[in-house]
Amino acid sequence: MPKTPRPVRRTALTATLAAAALAFSLSGCATYDAQSPKSAREAAYKAAAHTDGKAGAGGQGALPAGAVDCRKAKCIALTFDAGPSEHTPALLKVLAQKKVRVTFFLLGHNHVDKYPELVRQMGQNGNVLGNHSWTHPRLTDLKPAQIRAELDHLDSEVKRLTGTTPTLMRPPQGRTDKKVSEVCKELGLAQVLWSDTASDYATTDSALIQKRILKDAGRDGIILLHDLYKGTVPAVPGIIDALRAQGYTFVTVPELLAPAAPEPGKVYRP
């Protein structure tokens, strides 16, 4: 399972609920099989070499034109959960100024339905929109039909607003299992976990958020942050600058996996 638990609720999350989420997440997790971005890439190149006799030639072994080659570049993916929020415009401005593409895992109730125009803006400039459910429940506690409703509702709204249906999903609290994976496979959603987070739901200290992210950052990593919390967006410029100074290249999650395509139902975790 991921190193750090996810927050239980959305914008109105209190410190008490965050503490409860932490205790619950440390108490035990469902098991699942996960693949790292690096192994997904290498499997795609290997399959292409077997098919074409030359790695990277055609098929799933070919990178899109202009794409970053994460075999050569020191890639890292910046992701944000549970938006949009009142802080999202400031984040989008930072990302545009820094020329960084990110992956957003959108939350439905009180977020997508409250800020529809922001959803459209978040999907521009090469950013990727993913699914974080409609109401942020523990999907592993739900029946398949309930899981399907949570994910399909978000997908449908994003499709209505942007014309594009998400192909990535981040399970609330990082909780997934075979049942969740089967529904995701049916809906065409690959699951994306993370390797680096700052527990930004529990602090407004931007310097601390930056310190925590830099401490655990690594090649082919996936950073988890939340633009809905007050201290997070002010930490982002420093995070970007510091990681770039260390030689990192920022990519979206699909770019991190490329030339592999995210496989519906599969769990990806660095």
Steps between C-alpha positions, in 0.01 A plus 500: 500500500609863466722637777256767615119486533257707304259745660151372575297801394512795268507876559334494843741245645588581860814409692300240693389323185851512357635333813232234478588436136864460593426250774263303277740488206778363718276224635514275196447507123359279232752318285547559129760460227671818381738584218755780509519759220849382418397136468202599283731690266751220481229243431377711209848532351560128547173414329587729209845347468349154489247604238710728284849380573599847612418674830299816455402420142129529435207371702497547873877550505484835321489826693267771366674776307657750738441284805750484785700176505497408870765234442740788444340790688468509879121508498256571781123552490323771699138413582222681686195340660152619593477814288390731366485749785530870572880459488508336157529823295816594688642153438420515129680833480811352665497198269466719192785725613725203581393311185415187698235245400327311780233239559186604685281240672166677523242471776135539409271626775575859609792514259428409136137598542596826674778610262412368153694770315813414697470139386525621141804713584671217687483281191692749287875554442576128489364419844320168551166461680442188705222361720502521882134393544190710552477511883837356617378179667715200586436308181603172660200532736251531215320250282602487133190692389579777748863517388384519140259784581768702681748475214257520212338817638836678503596367157170616351534853639857538379396373157212748494724792598812421298403249233753252637441203730766429765710186462673530839357463850644556846309305766414710807752434779687278253265215590442246228447127460393244242139619508601863433742390229231304320268801489786722383579256223138507390502883493837531327682648801858424604572558869783731604652508848802700613848492654532845652257719695508766770185437707402852391150443636653520850710818473489850354878534522611536138868468588430171677300372203791580269750337736297180521462473122869559432600246764325209328522605134655242269539415136180362342314615809144625527442796734161538668377843610161671541434845362197543727710550813625848587870422540547288189493733200753743655739204536478397134740757343775404744440129442524544124812716516679274747427181307603658171825603664551132581455409134139383501267532202129538579263275307139387523418148614437375142835648397668326793364166376565560129536324267275272706135600504320497839323166524141513633467338840874482562659672801807715433724593793868604503 
